[in-house]
Amino acid sequence: MKDLSIHIDNFTQEQQMIRDSAASFYAQDAEYRRVREQRGQSPGYGVDVWRKMAELGWLGLRLPEQFDGSDATFSQTVLLLEQMGRALAPEPLTAVALMAGAAVLYGDNEALKQSSLPHLVSGELMLALAWQEQPGAQQLAAAAVTAVAQGGNTVLNGSKCFVPMADAADAFIVSAKTQNGTALYWVDSKALGVSVRSKVRVDGGFWSELQLDNVVITPEYQVASETLGDGILEQVIDEGRLAVSAELVGLMTRALEVTVEYMSVREQFGRPIGSFQALQHRAVDLFIQTELARSVVLQSAAVFDLTTNPEQRGAAASQAKARCSDAALTVTKGCIQLHGGIGYTDECNIGLFLKKAMVLATWLGGAAEHRDRYAALTANMVDDTEETEAPTALMAEVREWVGQHFPQEFRFPKQRKSMSETREWHKKLYEQGWMAPGWPTEFGGMGLSAYEQVLLQDEFDRVGLNIAPNFGTLMLGPLLIRHGTPEQQQAYLPKILSGETLWCQGYSEPGAGSDLAGLRTTALLDGDSFVVNGQKTWTSYAYEADKIFLLVRTNKDAKKQQGISFLLVDMKTPGITVRRITSLAGSADFCDVFFDNVRVPKENLVGNINDGWTMAKSLLGSERIALGSPRMAKYPLNLLREYAQSCGLFSDPVFSAKFTQLHLDVEDLGAVFVRYADVLRRGGDLGGEVSILKIWVTETFQRIMDLITETGAETATVDEALELGGQGQLYAANMYFMSRPATVYGGSSEVQRNILAKGILGLPG
């Protein structure tokens, strides 16, 4: 079965060992027989499997070595949990080892740590964290279990709900309200006044209600004092949210793999159902959800490893839980649909995934709760962007420099500025050395990582930069660095950087569109020159470009993809005619370019003759990375924020919820973008998965513009720009029209889905 967890990540040796070890361990129950046997059976998990997990060191994964733990990072831990999710493993690693164990570890009772944690690591001790008192509870301060001092001891009264694995617990870590805060207590499961009532969950596990009636706790069993309790709970539960999110990633990915395999063999009307385009596109949309979720979890785990700041960790945990809860339910429900009638039967394993997703998606807060929490935790950053601290010294320098040098008249312009209109700005960037953030330093670039490039773009977005893409720096430059001759690199790269030469792209043709193998523009070798004839269309900014890079057909008799070459052409060459095309928005950025016996020197061939398909794929990867940048959606999102603030829309909870959803759609795309772009930075290659970026950013752009139009009502239909209180202009109708072709150029969303269906999912043609 095809593994859809794309192996493009630069895992450390330790990460890969953990991932491979867990995958091998759980491969023993590939048909989920053990999962079925455990359903509704106390204690709800395999005791023998738990012992083996202890032997592998998994129960002490996050605990320090002094307690016999492994002291693993969060980035290592989530890889193990993803494999658990794939296996639908019922063992309570998150609830017991990661959450209850961490509550003891973070407490201030050193003697209790020494006496209990090694036994938890060995599997001899089962702990359960009891903190929740209402469904979906997030407000820990609302705890109703009371702790009253009495004769040197503490007496607990009240109840906790949705306690996992309570029937199997030897002891509970219970949160309770004291006069001065929240404290944590160790409660023996057999103590007088303790009772447990359990209910079977839809996935066959158990939720329990823990009742405490005058339970006496002696001082040595206070886990954490009342000054620490709330902070520890928040920390532990956020770590649990990250862990559950990782399980959900594995669960949804495996569900889709099972479904893709079924689609490849299930026949209807004499064909595998996986060959039907409508079903292929459904499957691709589910795959996009898995990749968004995986990228966010990996990013959030990195945040947890880098900082102990509770707000930053909380935002990262809520971002992951919101995306993964939503995505897991979307994917598993979609997989039921793609299975058809058999998906509704208990004998079909796909139902097991939906039931597990229902449990994990709601535990520790569902998607809507965490979108709200994310918005609250990031409110200062969202509402006061000018005052937020720059994340690095370089970005602080960029922010200060841009604030001093970016032209005021370019801030949030009513229409996108062309390259020729902004030559002076690009000259300033060039002189500063910031013209090509992603290029290697030896070619005049900044050599920034993908993450740093996103941060840099954020600084430009902050001031309302809206300039046409620089095809030279974004597309041609990286291609020449990889495939150009030293002479070509020397001739073209410096002038791209300086802005002396502006480039346009000649790919699309009438009647071919995204079908680059169907190109009809010809280039016949005649002595030392190619003679080019044909037409290119939708060529952005050809009217102001100095040069154009072209895909041309150099061998009519070869197979379509094998007879294409890549040429560099001066736009002043005789025989070139440019006709501008007026768009719905009234601009004329698109052009037709006609070639009539245009002579191009042979040395302008990039790569070998008839090897243009290699160049095309390389450049398309750069193009789709560029087109898939979160920037396309961040810019209108910033305008929407400014507009909403000027109109007081954030006081409307319905609008706020819609805005936060879009904000997270953009942020989650950023996680995928950084993950994929980092592959190119390391010198690797991206396949069809890069199409995810193009689909998500362009469709998110359209969703943002739909909300602007919806909230603006009649104002959004006025054919002029709106002033945003000194923060630039919003030309709503113009941007609405601009969003429409975004899902068409660079390969339509339908074409991108076809690429993913066949190239990544492996569905039949």
N, C-alpha and C positions, 0 to 999 in steps of 0.2 A: 504494500500500500504506500502511495506517495506521501512523504513527510512534508507537511505544509508549514512547519516551523522553519522558515528560511534560514539557512546557515550562512549568514553574511556577517554575523557579529564577531567582533574581535575578542573572543573570550580568552581569559587567562588559562593556563594549564590547570589550575585548581578548579576553576569554573567548569571547564570541559570534563574533568574527572568526575565532579559531582553530578553533572548532567548525564554523562554516559552510565555511571554507576546506577543512578536511579532508573534510567530507561531500561537497563538490563534487568534490574530487580522486578520491575512491574511488567515486563514482557511475559512473565510466567502466567499471567492471567489475562491474556489478550482477548478472550471471549467473555470476560466479566462474569464467570461462573461464581467466583468467590464473592463478588459484590452482591449477586442475587441471593446467595446462601445466607449472607449476613442480614438481609432486610428484615427488620422487626425482631431480630434475635438479640437478646441481651448478651453482652454489654454494647452491641452495636458495631463492633470491630473485631478483627482477628487477633486474639491474644498472642498466638504464635508469631504472627507477622510483626506485632509490636516488639516482641523480644528480638527478632532479627533486625528490626530498625535500630534498636538499642545497640546491638552488636556492631552495626555499621557506623555508629556514632551520631546518628541523626537526631536522637532525642536531646543531645547536648550541642546541637549545631550552633546556636547563638550564645551559649554560655561560655564563660572564661575557662581557661585550662586549669585554673586552681580548683575548679569544681568538676574536673574531668571532662569539660566541654571542649569544643573545637574552635570556638571563637571565630566562627565564619562571618564573612561580611554579608550584608543584605543582598548584594549583587550575586553572591554565591547561593544564598538561601532561596531566592526566588526561582532559580533554575531547578532545584530539587522539588519545590512546590509545584512548578509547572508540570513536572512528570507525575506527581501525585494526582494532579487534576486530570491528566490524560487517562490515568488508571481508575478514576472515580474512587480512589482509595478511601475507605471509611475511617481509617486510623486518625485519631485526633491530634496530629502533630501540631497544628496551629493552636488549637485550644489549650492543650496541656503543656507541651514543651516550649512553645514560643510565647504564649500569653501568660498562663499561670506561672510558669517558671520565671519569666521576666519580671512579673510583679514581685516575686520574692527577691530576685536579684537586685532590683532597684530600691527595695525597702531599706530600712536602717536597723534591721535585726540581724546582726552578723552571726550570732550563734545559730539562729534558725537557718540561715543560708548554709552554714557548714554542715548542719545535721541533715538537711533535706535535699539540697540540689544534686549531690553525687548519686543519691538514690533515685532521683527523677531521671538522671542521665542513664542509669543502668536499667531502667524500666521497672524497678521494684516499687516505685511510688507513683500513684496517679493523682494529679492535682486538677482542680477545675476552678476557673475564675468565675465568681458570681457577682455581677455588677449591675445587670439590667433589671429594670422594674416596670417597663412598659414596652409594647411593640415598637420597634424602630427607634428606641430612645437614643437621643444624642446628648441631651443635657444631663451630664453626670451630677450636677449640683442638685438635681431634683430627687436624689436618692431618699427613700423613705425608711429604709432599715435604720433603726436607731441604735446607738451605742451609749449606754448610761453607766457611769462609774458607780460601783457599789462594793464597799468594803475592800478596796484594793484591787478588785477585779473589774471586768467590764461585762455588762449584760446586753445581749443582742436580741432585738425583736423586729419582726417584719418578714418580708418574703422577696425572693428574687425569681425572675422568670427567664425562660429561654437559656437555661444553663446547659451547655453541651456535656455529654458523657457523665452526667451526675450519678447515674446508677453505678458506675465503675470507679468513682472517685474515692480515694482514701481520705482526702481532706479537701476543703474548699478555701479559696482565698476570697473573703467577703468584704465588700466595701460597705461602710456604715457611717452615718452622720453623727458627729459628736457636737458638743456645744461650740467648738471652735473650728470645725472643718470636717474633712473626710479622712477616716483612718481605714487601714486594711488589717484584717484579722484572719488568723489560721483557725479554721473550724473543723474539727474532726468529724467525719461523716457519721460516726457512731456515738457522738456526744448526745447527752440528754437534751431533748427539745428540738433536735434536728429531724426533719422529715422531708422525703423526696417523693414527688408525684410526677410520673413521666408520661409523655405522649409520643406516639410514633409519628415521625415526619414523613413527607411524601417520598423521600429518597430511601426510607427504611431505617434511618437513624433515629435519634431521640432528642427531643427538647424536654427539659425538666423544670419543675417549679420547686424551689428550695424554700421551705418554711422554717423560720427560726422563732422558737417560743421560749423566752427567758434562757437563752443559751449563755452559759457562764464561760468567759474567756479569761484565763490567768495572764499576767503581764508578759510572760515569756513567749506568748503566742500572738502578740501584736506584730504584724509584719511590717507595717509602716505607720509612722505617727501622723497625726492629723494635719501637720504642716506639709506633709509630702503626698498624702493620699490622692488628691485630685490630679496633681501633676503626673504621678505614676500611672494612674488609670488612663489619662489622656495619651500618654506615651505608649503604654502597652496596647491600647485599643487601636491606635494608629498603626503600630507595627502589625497587629492582627489584620487590619484592613489591607495593608500591602500584601501580606501573606495570602489572604483570601483572593485578592485580585490575581495573584500569580496562579493560584489553583484554577481560577476561572479561565485564564488564558489557555492553560493546558486542556481544560475540559472542552472549551469551544473549538479549539484547533482540532482535537481528536474527533469531535462530533462531525466536523466538516470533512475530515479525511474519510470517515466511514461513509458519509453521504456521497462524496465524489466517487468512491469505489462502487457504490450501489448504482449511481447514475451511469457509470461506464459499462455496466453489465445488464441492467434492467432494460428490456426492449419493449417498445410500443410502436405499432404501425411499422414493424419490421426494422426499426432502428433503435440504437441505445438512446435512452431519453437524454443522456448527457450531450448528445449531438444537437439537441434543439436549442436554438440561440436564446430563446426566452428563459429557459431553465439555466443555461450557462451564465447569463447575466445575473440571475438571482444568486447563483453560487458565488460569482465574483463579488457581489456586494457583501455577502457573508464573509468572504475571505478578507476583504478590505477591513471589516470590523475586527477580525482577529489580529491583523497587522497593526492597526491603531492601538488596540489593547496591549499587545506585546511591547510595542515601542514605549508606551506610557509607563508600563510596569518597570521596564529596564531603566528608564529615565528616573522614575521615582525611587527605585532602589539605589541609584547613584546619589540622589539627593540625601537619602537616609545615611549613606556611607560618608558623605562629605560634611554634614552638619548635624548638630543636636538641637538646633533652634526649633522650638515647638511649633511656631507658626509656619515655618518653611516645610517642616515634616508633615504638619497637618494638611497643608495645601496639597502637597505631593500625594499623600495618602488619599485624600478626597478626590483628587483628579483621577487617580488610578481606579478607585472604587466606583466612581461615577461612570467612567468609560467601560470598565470591565463588567459591572452589573448589567448595564444596558446592553452591551455587546453580546454577553453570554446568553441572555434571554432572546435577543434578536436572532442570533445564530442558531440556537437549539430549536427555537420555534420554526425558523426557516428550514432547518434540516428535517423536521417532522413533515412539513409541507412537501419537500422534495422527495421524500420517501413515498408519498401518497398514502393510500389506505393502510398499508402494512405498518406505517409509522405510528399508527394509533393503537397497535396491538402490543401487549406486554411482552410477547415473545421476541419482538424486535428491540435490539439493544439501544436504538436511538432514543427511546423514551427514557432510559436511565439517565441520559445526559440532560434532558429537559428538567427532570425532577431534581437532580443535583444542582443544576443552575438556579432553579427557583429558591433552593435553600441558601446557597452561598450568595446569591445576588441580594437577598434581603438581610442576611446576617451582618451585623455591625453597620447597618444603614444602607438603604437602597440608593439608586442613581439620583433621584430627585433630591433626597436629603443631602447628598454629598455635593451636588451642584450648588445648592444653597450655601452649604458650609464653605465650599471653595470660594464662592463669591464674597462671603463675609470675611474670610481669612485674607483675601487678596484685595480687600476694599481700598486700603490705603494706596496700594500700587495702582489700582484702576482709577481711583478718583483724584489722585494727586501725583500724576506721572512725573511732573517736573521736579518733585522733591524726593523721589526715590533714589536710593544710592546706586550708583553704577556698579555692576558686579565685578569688574576688574579694573586695574589701573589703566589699561589701554582704552577701555570703554569710557572711563572718566575723562581721559584726554580727548577722545572723540567727541564726547558730549560738550565739553568746553569749547573745542575748536569749531564744531558745527554751529554752536550757539553764536559764535562771533563772526563766522564767515558765510553761513548759508543765507542767500538773498531773501529778504523779507517778502518780496513779490512772488517767490516760488513756493511759499508755504501754503499747503492745501489749495492748489490752483483749481479752477473750475473745470479745466481739461488737462489731460496729461501733456506734459511738455516734451517736445521732440529733442533729439540729440543736438541738432544744429542750434536750437534755441538756448541750449544750456552749455555751450562750448566753454564759456568762461568758468562755470562751476566745475566742469570736468578738468579744466586746466588747473584749478586750485587743488582738486583731489590728486591729480597726477604729481604736482609739485610737492604735495604732502606725502606721496608714496602710497596712497590708498586707492588707486584706481582699480586694482585687481586683487581683491581680498583672498581669493582662493588659489591664485597662481603661485607656483613655487617661487621662493625668493630669488633663486638664480636667474629667473626670467623677468624679474622686476615686480613680482607680486608680493603680497604680505605674508603668504604662507600660513594663513589662519586655518584652524580646524573648522569643521562644519558648524559646530556649536558656536564658535567665536564669530563666524560669518553671520549667523542668525542674530547674535547680540549686536553686531555692527549695524545690520539692517534695521534692528529695532531703534537704534539711535537716530538713524535717518528718518524712519517712520515717525518718530516722536515730533519732528519739526514739519511733517507733512510733505516729505519728498515724494513726488509723483512724476517720474521721468521715464520715457520710453526705454525698453531694455536695450542695453548695449550689446549687439550681436557679436561684436568683435571680442569683448572681454568674456562674455558668458559662453559663447559657443565656439567661434573660430579659434580663438587663442588656445583654449585647452586642447583642441584637435591638433593644431600645429605643434604644440608642445609634445604631444604623444606620437604624431605621425609625420610631421613636416621634416624637410631636410634642414640641415644647419643654415643653408643659404636662405631658405624660406623663412625660418625663424628670425634670422637677422634682418631680413627685408621687411617683414610685416609686423612682428610683435612690438617693437619700440613705437611704431606709429599708431598701433592700436591703443597702447598705454597712454600716449601723449594726447590722443584725441585728434591727431592730425588726419587720420583716415577713419571714416565712418563706413561700416559694412552693413549690407542687408543680406537676407537669406533667400536663395532661389531653389525651393524644393517643390512646392505645390504646383500643379498644372491643371488646366481645365479638363474635366472628365476623369482625372486621376485622383485628385484630392489627397487623401492619406495613403493611397496605394502607390507608394514610391516605386514599386517594381513595374508599374504601368507607365513610367515616364516615356514621353515621346520626343522631348527636345534632344536633338542629335548633335554630336561633336565628332566630325570626321577628320582624321589626321591628314594634313596636306603639307608635306615637307616639315618645317619646324613649327608649324602652327596647327591648332585645331580650328575647324570652321564650325561655328555653332549656329543652329537654326531651330526655332521653336518659340514657345511662350511659357512664361511662369506667371502665376497669379497669386493673389493674397500676399504679395511681397511687401511687408511692412516697411514704410519709410524709404522705399526705393527712390523716390523723387529727390531725396537729399543725400543719399548714400554716394560715397566716392567709389566703392567697389562692391562686388557681389560674389558670394561663393555659391557654386552651382552643382547640382547633380545632373549629369547628362548621359545619354545613351551613346556608347562608343562601339558597341557591337550588336547589331540588330539580330544576328543569327544565334547568339548565345542565349542560354536561359535568362529569363528576365532579370534576375538578381545578379547574374554574373556578367552582364554587359554594360555596367554602369561605372562612370568615372566621376571624380571630384575635381572641379576646376575653380580657379580664382580669376575673376574678370574685372577689368577696369570699366566703370560705368560710362566713361567718356569714349570708349571704343566705338568707331563708326558702325552703324547697323543696329544700335540699341535704341529702342523707343520706350518711353514710360508713360502710362496712362493712369491717372489717379482715379480711385473708386470712392464715391461718397457713401458713407455708412448711415445707418439709422440715426446715429447721434449727430450727424451733420459734419463729421470730420472726414478727411480724405487721406487717412494714413495708409490704407491698403492701396496696392497698385498692381496693374498688369505690366509685365515687362516683355517686350517682343525682341527677338534676336533674328536678324536677317543677314546671314553670311558674316557673322562676327568672328574675326580672327583673334585667337587667343594663343600666346606663346606656349610652346610645349612645356617649358619649365614651370608653368603655372599649374601643372597637374600635381595634386597632393596624393602621395602613395603611388601605387602602380596602376597602369591603365587597366580598366575593367575590374578594378578592386574597390570601386567606389562604394559598394554595399558595406564594406568594412568601415569606411569613413562615415557613411550615413548612420550606421548603428551607433558608432562612437559619438557622433555629434547629436543624434537623437537622444542618447543617454544624457548628454550635457544639457540639451534643450529641455528635456522633460524634468530634469532636476531643477533647471532654472524656472521653468513654467510652474513647477510644483512647489516653489518656495512659498512659505506661509505669507510672504509679503503681499501677494495678490489679494489675499483675504484680510490681512491685518489693516491695510490702508482704509478700505471702506468700513471696517469695524471701528476704527478710530473715529472716522467721521460720524458713524452712527452714535458712538458714545458722546461725542461733542454735541450732536443734535439733541440727543435724549436729555443731556444735562441742561441744555439751554431751554428745553421745553418742560422740564420737571418730570420726565417720563419714568425715572427710576423709582418714583413713589408708587407706581403701579406694579403690584407684584406679578401680574401676568406678563407685562413687558420685561420686567427684570428677569424672570425665569427664561423667557425666550432669548434675551441678550446673553445670559450666562451660558446657555446651551451653545450658542454660536461662538462665544468666547472660548469655551472648552473645545469646540470643534477645531478652532484655529490653533489653540495651544497643543492639542493632541497631534495635529498634523505636524507641528514643529518637532515633536518627538520622533516621528517617522522620518521627517526630512533630515534631521541631524544624523540619525542612524544610517540612512541610505547614503547621504553625501559623504559620510565618514569612510565608507567603502571606497569611493573614488579618491578620497584624500590619501588612503593607504595604497593606492595604485591598483586596486581591484576593479572588477567589472560588475556592473549591474545588469540583470536581465530584464524580463518583462515586469518584474515587481515594481520598477520605477513608475509604471503607469498608474499605480495607486496614488501617487502624489498629484498627478495631473487631474485625475478624476475628482479627488477629494477637494483640492483647493478651488477648482473652477466651480464645482457644484456648491461649495460653501460660499463662495463669492456671490453666486446667484441667490442663495438663501438669505444672505445678509441684505442684498438689494431688495429682495421681496419684503423683508421686514421694514426697511427704510420706506418703501413705497406704501406698505400697509399703515405704518404709524404716521407717515406724512400726509396721508389722505389727499385732498385736493392740492395741498402745497407741493406734493411730489410731482404733480403734473404740470407745474409752471415751467415754461421753457426759459429759465434763467437760473443763475446761481443764488443760493441763500447765504447770507452772512451768518457766521456762527460765533457771534460775540467776540470778534477779534481773533478767533482761532482758525481763520481760513474760510473757505467757501464749500458749500455742498451743492453740486449740480445734480440733484437726485435723478431727474429724467435722463440726463446724459449718461450717468453711471449705470442706470438700469439698462439702457440700451447696450452699453459697453460690456455688461455682464453676459449678454446673450451669446455672442460668438466665442466666449471663453471656453465653452465646452465643445467647440468645433475645431478651432485652430490648433495646430500642433498635434493633430490626430484627435478625432472626435471621441467623446466619452464612450460611444458604442464600439469604436475601433479599439480603444484602450481595454475595454472589457473583453473583447474577442482575444486580444493578446494575452491577457491574464488567464482566460478560460483555457486556452490551448497551451500556452507556454509555461504557466505555473501550476494550474490545477490539472493539466494533462487530460482534459476532457476530449472525447472523440470529435472529429470534424464532421 
